[in-house]
Amino acid sequence: MANSGSLCMRNHSNDKQDIVCAVDVGGTFTDSVLIDEDGRVTTAKAPSTNDVVSGFFNSLETAAAKLDLELEDLFDKTLRLAHGTTVSTNMVVEQGGAKTGLITTQGHEDAIKIMRGNAKVMNEPPENVFQLTQLEKPDPIVPQSLVRRIPERVDAHGQQVVNLDEETARGAVRSLIDEGAEAIAVSLLWSFRNPEHEQRLREIIHEESSDVYISCSHEVSPTLGEYERTVATCINSIVGPGTEEYLRELDSELGDRFEFDDPFLLMQCNGGTIPGHQAADSPIMLIGSGPAGGMRASARLVEEIGSQNVIATDMGGTSFEVGLIQDGDPLVQDQTVIENHQYNISKLDIESIGAGGGSIAHVDEYSNSLRIGPESAGANPGPACYRNGGEQPTVTDADLLLGYINPEATIGEHITPSTELAHEAMEKLAEKLGLTIHQTARGIYDVVNTKMANLMENKIIGQGYDPRDFSLISYGGAGPIHAASYSQELGVESVLVPSEISPVWSAYGISQSDIRYTLEEEMVMLAPFDPEELQATFDQMRSSSRDLVEESAVDEEAVQFERTVKMRYEGQVHELNVTVPSGRVDGDTISTIIDRFETQYEQRYSAAARLPEARPEIVSLSLEPIGRVNKFDRQISDIVSTDPDEDAKLPSRTVYFSEKQPEREISVYDGAKLRPGNTMDGPVIIDLDNTSTVAHEGHEVTVNKYNDFKIKL
C-alpha cells in the first residue's frame, strides 16, 4: 500500500476498506474523487443542484459507476469520506440563513452598524474606475431591530466590573424569541478574557427555548476587535441552523440508506477537516472550504515535485482563486471579508474574484467596452453552449469558439457543448462591440486573463514577493485553458497542470486533508519574551484541546501540534504570523521566532517601515492539533520516449489565436494517452476530460512521472 501518513482515527480498521472518497460542491459542478490504495484516481462531475444533497450523491454515483460499483458497494469499500460544501457560504452571499438576534454589552450595540472605515471598499471595486458612484457601507449583518443590549461589563484583564443583569438578559432573550429569532449570537466585551457572562447567557437562552441555535463569541472568535468578533459570531448563528439541517439530512442518508458509519469529515477554511458531528458547532469554518481543498492539494503536490514556492490558481465555473505556498506551506490570513463584512477567523490566505468559465461577458454602459463578470451563468442555465437555456455569452462559450475546447468533448459527464448556441450568444455581443465573432471571443479571453493576472500581481507583489521566484499550478475546469496566458503576464517560468484530475483538484485536496483544529489565545507581550510564560500558555491550550481530540476519535498520542505567534512592532497595527519551532520553548526558540518575524517583516514592508527603537510584540498565540489521516500516493509511471505514441495524437483543430495569428491548424493530443517523458512544442492543445491544456507559440509541454503537464513558458 502506498501510504504517506498514519491513520490516527480509532476503531476504523477494515481490510475491505481501501478507497478514500471526497466530494466538493461548487457553484457550477459538484466534483467527486475516489482514490484507492494503489493510487488509482477516479473522478466525476455532476451539475450542482439547489438540493445540494442530491448533487452530492449524484456525483458519487457517477464516480462509482466508472468502477462498476453501486453506491452501496462503494460505501462498503470506503475508508474515509470527506466533503467541502458551499451551503454556509451561499446563505451569507444570498442573504438567507436563519433569522438571527444579537445580544451584546450595553453601550456597544451599534458596533455592527458603525463597522470599520474600509467596509464600503473591501470587495471588488467597480470595473469602470471613472464611474461616479456613491460608496455606501452594507446593511448591518443583523438588523438593529434584532439587537438587544444588556447591562454587564468585564474589563481587559477579565475582571468583572458590572454584574450580568439576568432579569434584563432574560427579557432580551424572550423578546428576540417573540420576534421569531431562530438563532441568537452572544457577543460581550472582553468575553475572551472571561467568558462567564456569555456562558450564563447560553444557559438562560436554553432555559427559554431549546430550539434556538446559539453562538458565543468567546468560542467562535476569541480575539481582539469587538466588531470583527461580533460579525463572526453573527455569521456563525446565521448559517448554523441551515448547516445543521443539511448535515443532519446528509448524515441520515449515509447512515439509514447506506449504513455508512466510517469517518465523515467536513473541509474547513483553515485547510483541515473536522468530523461531521462537530462541524455544526462552527459552521463559519466551512465558508471557503472548497478553495482550501485546492490549496491543500497543491501543498501535497509541492511535496511530490520538490518545489517550495508555488502560486496556486483555481479557475472554475464561477470564480477564480489564487493562493501562495511559501517554503512548502500555504500562507494563512487572520481576517476574512464576505459581502463587505469583516471578521477574524484563521484561514488559508486565498483571494477570489468573479472570473470563471461561467462568467458573463457584457458591454459596460458607461465606457461601451467589454467587461467579464462578476455575474455568472452558474449551473443553471450555465453557459449558452451547455444547451440548458443560457443565452448570454460566457468565457466558456468564447473558449469553445476559439477552438480551445473540443466541440465533441463531454463536460460534466453528460454535456456536449454546442458551437451553434455559443455562436448565437456571442453574435449579440459582437454586434454591440462592432467586432467579428472571433474578435469578440478573443477579446473575452484576453480580458479575463488580464483580470486574473492583475489579481495575482496585486496578491503576490502586495505581500512583498517576486512572481519570478514562484512556479504556478493551474487547476479547475477552466484553469488549464487560460493558465499559459495569465502566467505569461506575470513572468513566471513554468505552469504545472495536475494531470487528468486538475478539473477536480479541490476535491482531491479535500480527500488528502488532515483533521485540524485551531485554538487561539490573546496575549500581549513585549520583547524580551519570557519562554516559560509562552510554554505555560501553549501547555494550557494543549490541555484545552483534549476534549476536541477525544470527541473526534483521534488518538491523542498520534496528534501533532503546530504552534504560531502573531507578532508586530510596538506602536504598529499590521501583524504577521510566525511559526514556532517544535519542542519546549527556550531561549533558542525565542531567537528563532524573532529572526523569522524580522525576515518576514522586511520582506513584506521593508526595514525602513520599522521605527528604530520599536520592540517586537506578541499579540496572540495559536495552537493547531492535527490528526494525520491515510494519504494514498498518486500512481507513478516510468519516464519513456520524448515522442508521444501515435495513438495519443488526435485530429488537428482550427484555432483562432489573435489578429496577428488568425485561424490555423494546430496539433491536438489525448492527455489520457500521453506518457511520462513525452514532450510537445507549442502551439499545442492537450484534451482531457472536462478541460484542455493550451500551450502557445514558443511554449514547451512535458509530461512528468505523475502524468502532470509542465508548460515551460
N, C-alpha and C positions, 0 to 999 in steps of 0.2 A: 504494500500500500504506500502510495506517495503521500506522506503526511508531514507537513512542516510545523504542526502545532499540536499540543496535547489537548485532549478533551477534558476540560475541568468540570463538566456538569455531571452530577451524581446520578447513579441508577438508570442510565440510559444506554448501557452496552447491549448490543444485539447483533449477532453475526450476520443476520439477514439484512440489516440496515446499512446501505452502502451508497446512498445518494443524499447530497445536500441540495435543498431547493430554496429559491428566493424569488419573490415577486415584487416588482416596483411599479406602482401606479403613477403614470404620467398624465399630462394634460391631453395627449392625443392617443397614446397607446399604453396598454398595461403589459409590461415585459416580464418574462419568467426565464429563469436559468436553472438547469439541472446539472450537477457535477457529480460524477461517480468517483470511486476510489482509485480508478486508473487514470483519472484526469480528463476523461472524455466529457465534453461540454455539449449540452443540448439546449437550444434556445427557442423561444416562441414569442409572438406578439399577438395581442387581441385588442380591438378598439376599446378605449376606456369608455365606461358606461356611467350614466347617472346613478345606477345601482352598483356601487363600487364592488360589493361582494360578488356580484355576477361576473364582472370583469376579472376579478381575482381568480375565480375558479375556471373561467373560460380560457384564460392564458395558460394556467397549469394543465388543463385538459388537452390543449393543443400541443404542449410540450410532451406530455405523457404519450400521446398518440404517436409521436415520432419514434418512441421506444417500444411501440406496440403494447402499451400498457393502458389499462383503465385507471381512472383516478384512484380507486380503492387500492389497486396494486401498487401505484406509485407511493401512496402514503405508507403502505406496508414496508416499503424499502427505504423510507426517508429517515435519515439520521437527525436532521435539523431543518426546520422551515423558518425562514427569515423574511421580513416584509417591510417595505418602505411605502408609506401612504401619503396622499395629498389631502386626506379628509380634514385634518386640522387646519392646514393652510387655506383650503378653499373656504372654510367657514369665516375666516377673517377677511380674505380678499373679497368675498361676495357679501360681506356684512350680514352673514347669517349667524348661526350658532344660538346658544341659549340666551334668554333674557337675563341679564346679569345686574345685580346690585353691588354697590361698593360701600363698605364701612371703613371709615378712616378717622384719624385723630382730629378733634375739634380744632378749627383754625387752618386746616390743611386740606379741606375738601375741594379746593379749586386747583390743586396741583395738576390734575389730568387735563384741566381746561387751559391753564397757563402754558403747560408743556415747556419746551425749550425754544430758544430763539430761532434755531435752524429747522424747526418742524415743518415749515412750509416749503423747504427746498431740499429735503433729504432724498426724495425719489428722483427719477429721471427728469431733467428739465425739458421744456418744450423743444422739439427738434428745430423749430424756427426761432432762433435766439433773438430775432428782431421783432417777434410778435409781442405787442404790448399787452401784458396780461396781469391782472391783479392776483398776486400770490397770497393765498389765504391758508391759514392753518386748517387741518382737517377737524371734523367734529370730534369731541372727546370720545375715547374708546367706550366709556359708559356715560349715558346722558345724565345731566345734572339732576333730573327728576328721580333718578335711582341711586343717588349718592346720599349717604347718611353720615353725620358726624357725631362722635361721642366723646364725652369728657374722659380723658386719661392722658398720662404722659410718662414716658421713660426717657432718661437723658442719654447722652452719648456714651456714658460709661455703663449703661444698663441698670442704673439705679432708678427705682420707682419714685417719681416726683408727684404724680397725681394718681390716686387710685382709680381703677376702672369703675365707672358708674354703671353697674349691672342693670339697674332699672331702666336707664336710658337706652342701654345696649339692647335689652330685650324688646323694648318698644320699637327700636330701629329695625330689628330683625322681623318683627311682626308686620311692620308697615311695608317692608320690601316683599314679604310673602303675600300680603294682601294686594300688592301691585302686580303680582304674577311672576315674581322673580323665580327662575328655575335654578339659578346658581348665585352664590354670593362670594365676592372677593373681599378678604380682610387684609388691609394694609395700614399698619400703625407705625408711627415714628419710632425709629431705633429698635424695632422689634427683633432684628437680627442680633442685637446685643442682649436682649432679654425678651423671650417670646411668651412670657406668662400671660399677658393680656390677650394676645392672639389665640393662645391655647384655650383660655377660658371662653373667649367668644365662639370658638368652634363648638365647645360643649353647649353653650346657650343656643346656638343655631340648631344643633342636633335635638335639643330638648323641644324646640318649637316645631321642627319639621325634620323627619328622617329622609325626605325625598330630595332636599336641596343639595346641590353639588357645592362643595366648599373648597376654596383655595386660600392659603395663608402665606403672606409674603416672606416670612422667615424660612419657609420651606421651598417656595418657588424660586426666589431670587434674593438670597441673604447678602445683599451688597449695598454700598452707599448709593445715595441718589433716590429720594422718595418718589420722584416722577417715574423714573425707569423701573423701579421696583414695583410701583403700583400698576403700571402698564402691564408688566409681565404677569402679575397676579390676576389682573382683569382678563387678559387674553387666555390664561390658563382656565379660568372659570367659563369664559365664553365658549371655548372649544371642548370643555370637559364632558358635559352630558352627551353631546353628539359623538365624540370619540369613544366614550364608554359604551354607547349603544352599538356603534359599528363593531367594536372589538367583541362585544358580547354576541352579536349576530355571527361574526366570523368564527368565534370560538365554538358556538353552538353547532355550526355546520361541520367544523372539523371534528368535534367530539361526537355528536349524535349521529351524523351521517357517515363519517369515515372512521370513527373510533380512533382518531389520531391523538395520542397523549404524549408524544415526544416534544422536545423543546420547540416552542413557537416564540420567536423573537421579533421585536419591533426595532427598526432602524431609528436612530436619533440624530439630531443635528450636530452632536459632538463627535460623530464618527464612530460610535459604538452602538451596540444593540442592548436591548433590555427585555426581560421576559414579558410576554403579553399581559400577564395579570398585574404587573407593576406599571405598565405604560399609561393606564387610565388615570393614575395619580398625578402624572406630569405630562399631559398631552402637549404642552407648549414645546417640549423637547422633540416632538415629531414633526414640527414645522421645518421644512427644508431637508427632510431625511433622504429624499431621492438623490439630490446633488451630492450629499455627504457620502452616499454609497459610491458614486463615481470617483470621488477623491480617495476613498479607501482602496478601490480597485487600482487606482493609479499609484498609490503608495506601495501596493503589493507588486505592481509591475516594476517599480523602481528597484525593489529587492531582486527581481529576476534579471533585469538588464544592467544593473550596477550604476545607473545614472542617478546622481544625488539631487540635482536641481531641475525641476520639471514644472512647466506650465500645463495644467490640466484643463482642457476645454471640452465642454459638452454642448453640442448644438442638437437639440431635439425638435419636437414638433411645435413647441410653444415658446421656448426661451433659449437663451444662450448663457451658460455659466462658465466662469473662469475662477480657478484657484491655484495657489502656488504650493509647491513642495520644495522645501529647502533642507539640505543635508538629510534627505530621506523622510522627513516628517512634514505633513500638511500644516500650514500656518493656521493659527487659531485666533479668533476675534472674540471680544467680550461684549460688544454691543451689536444688536440686530435692529434693523428697520423693516417694518412691514406696514404698507399703506400709510407711510409717514408717521407711524407710531414707533418710538424708540424704546428699547428695553435691554436690560443686562442679562444675557444668558451666554455661557461659554459654548461656542460652536465653531465648526470649521469655517475658515475665512473664505467665503465663496461670494462672488459678485454676480448679479444676474440682470439681464435686460430682455425685453421682448423682441427677440430676433431668432426665430426658429423656422423650421421648414413650413409651418402653417402661418407664419406672419404675413399679414395682408399688405400688399403694395397699393399705394394711393397717391393722389396728387394733392399737395399741400395748398389749401385755399388762399394762403397769403402770398406765397412765393411762386406758385404754379410749378413747383419742382417735385421730383419723385421722393417719396418717403416710404419707409418699411416699418410696419408695426407701430406701437406695441400690440395692437389688436391682432388676435389670432383666429384662424378658422377652426382651431381645436379639433376634437374628434368628430364633432357633428356640427356643420356638414363636412368640415375638412376642406383641403384644397380642392379646387374645381376638378382636377384630374382624377380625384378619388371616386367619382361617379356617385356621390352621395348628396347632390343638390347644391354644392358650393358654386357660387357664381363669381366671386371676387378673386382676382389673381393673387397668388401667393409665391413665396420663394420656391416651393416645391414645383409649382407649375412652370416657373422660369427655368429651373434645373432640367426639367423634362424637355422643354422646348429647345434648350441649348445642346441637348444630346448627352448630358452628364448622367442621366438616369436611363436605364434600358427601358424602352417603351413596352417591352414584353416581360418586364420584371413582375414579381409578386411582392407587394408591400403589405406588411402586417398579416401574412399568411394567406390572404384571400383577395386583396385589391390589385387589380391590373390597371395601371394608370392609362388614362385616355388623353392622347395628344390632341385630339379634336376639341375636347372640352377645355383643355388648358389654353388652346389657341383662341377659342371663343372668349374666355375670360380676359386674356391678355389683349385681345383686339380692342376692347373698350378703353383700356388704359392707354394703349399705344395711340389711339385716336386723340385722346386728351393731350398727350405729350407731343403729338406731331412726329412720331417716330415709327419705324417698322416694328413688326412683332419681335424679331430677333434683337434689334437695338434696345427695345424695352426690356426684354428678358435679360439681356446682358447688363443693362442699367441696374436692374434689381439685384443681380448677382454682385455687381461691383459695390453698390450702396450698402448692402447688408454686410459684405466683407469689411468695408471700411468702418462701419458701425461697430463690428466686433473687434477689429484691430484697435480702434480708439479706446474701447473699454479695457482691453488688455494692456495697452500702453499706459493708461492712467493708473491701472491697478499695479503694474509692475514698477514703473518708474516712480509712481507716487509713494511706494514703500521703500524706495532707495535702492532698487535692484536694476541691473542692466539686462534687458531681454536676451542679449547675445551670450550671456552666461548660462542660458537655460535651453534645454530641448523642449519639445512640445508634444503632448499626447492629445489626439483628437478622437472623440467618440460621440455617440448619439447617432440617431438615424440620418441626420443631415450633415454632421460634422466632417466626415472624410471627403465629402464632395467639395467643401469650401476650405478645408484646412490649409492646403498648399498656398492658397491666395491670401488668406488673412495672416498666415505666418510670415509670408514673404515681406509684408509691410512692416513687420516687427524687427526683422533682421536676424531671426533665429536660424540656425544652420540645418535643422532636421525636424521632421514630423514623424511620429510613430502612431500608426493606426492599429489597434489591437485585434488583428485577425478578423474572423467572422463574428466575434462576439462584441465588436465595437458598437453596434446599434443597441445592445442591451447591457452595456458596460456598467451602468449604475446598479442594475440587478445583480450582476456578477460581484460587484463590490460589497453589496449587502450580504451576499452569501459568505463572504470572506471576513466579515467584521466580528470582532470580539465583543463580549459583554463588557460594558463600560459604564461606570457611574462617575459623577462629578460632585465633589464636596468642596465648598468654599468657606473661608473664614476671614473676616475682616481683621487686619492687624496693622497698626501704624507704628513703624519702627525706623528710626534714622540710623545711618551708619555712625559708629561701628556697630554691627549687628551682633546680638547675643546668640551664639549657636545653640546653647541649652534651651533658651526660650523658644526658638524655632523648632527644635526637635520635640519639645514638650507639646507644642501645638499640633505638629504633624501626628504625634502619637495619639493625642486626643481625637483627632479627625479619623485616624485609622480605627480607633475603638468604636467611634460612631458609625463606621461603615459596616460593622459586623452584621447588624440586622439585615441590611440590604443584601449582603453577600449570602447570608444564610437563607433568606427568602428566595433568592434566585437559583438555589440548588447548585451553587458553585462551591467546590471545596476550598475552604479558606486558606489551606496550606499552599494551594496551587495558584492563588491570586497574586498578581504582580501589581505594584503601586507606582504610579508616575506622579511626581511632585513638581509644582510650579509656584513661583512667586511673581506677583505683579509689582513692578518697580517703576520709579520715576525719580527725577531730581527734585529736591525740595524746592517749593515755590513754583513748580511747573504742573501742568494739568495732564499732559499726554503720558500714558503708561505703556509699558512693554511687558510681555510675558516672558519669563526666564525659566528655563528648565533647571531643576535642582538635581545634582548627581545622586545616584543611589548610595545607600549606606547611611551611617549615622552622620548627622550634621556636626561638623567640627570646623576648625579654623581654615583648613584647606577647602572645605566646601564653600565657606563664605567667600574666600578669594576667587574661586571658580565662578560663583554667582555674580560677583561684581565685575569680573572680566567679561563674562558673557553679556551682561547688561550694557557695559560701556561699548562693546563691539557692535551690538545691535543698535544702540542709540546713535553712534557715529554713522553707521550705515544708513539709518533712516533719516536723521535730521542734520548730520554733520557735527563735528566737535564744536563748531562756532556757536551752536544753539545753546550750549551749556554755560551757565554762569560760573565763573572760575571757582567761587567758594561753595557752590552748591554741593551738598552731600547726597549720595544715593539714598532713596527712601523706599521701604517695602510698605505697600498699602493693603495687600491681601495675600492669602495662601490658598492653593488649590491642591486637592488630592484626588487622584483618579484610580480607584480599584478596577483592575482589568482581569476578567476571566477569559483565558485563552480557549478558543474552540478549534475543532479539527479544520484544517485547511488542506484540501486536496490540490496538489500542484497540477498545473496545466500540462498536457502532454508535450513532450519534446521530440522532435524528429531530427535525423542526421542531415547535415548540410550536403547538398548534391550539386548538380551542374548549375552553372550560371544561366544556361539557356533553358527556358521553360519547355515542358513537353508539348508536343503538337496538340494533344487533346485539351490543353489549357487555353489554346487560342480560340477566340470567338470571332465571328464576322466583324470586320471593321465597322465603325459607326461614324456618321456625319455629325460633326461637332462645330458649333459656332463659338469662336473664341473672342473676337473683337473686330472692330472696323479694319484694323491692320491685318488681322488673321481671320478672314471670312470663312465660310463653311469649308471644312476639309475632312478627309477621311483619316481617322487615327486608329491605332491598334487597340484592341479590347481583349482582356483576359478574364477567364473564370477564376476568381480568387480561391475557390474551394479546391481547384486542381493545381494551383501553384505550390512549389515545394521550397523548403529552406535552401538558400543559396541562389535561387532564381533572381536575375537582375534584368530590369527593363528601363530603357531610356524614354523620357517624356518627349512629346506628349503621349500619354497613355491613360487608359481607364481600366480599372480592375472592378468587375462587377461582383457584388456579394449579395447575400440575402438581405433585403431591406435597406441597402445603401450601395454606394460606389465610392471607390477611392480614385481621385482625379489628380494626376501629375501633369504639369505644364512643360512647355519647351525649356530645355536645359536642366530639368529635374531628373533624378535617378531613383528608381524604386528597387529596394532589395527586400527579400523575404528572410526573416531570421528563424531561429530554431523553434520558436513558438508559433510560427506561421503568421507573425505580425508583419506589417508592411512599413518599412522605413523609407521615407521620402527625403532624399538629400536635396536641399534647395540650392 
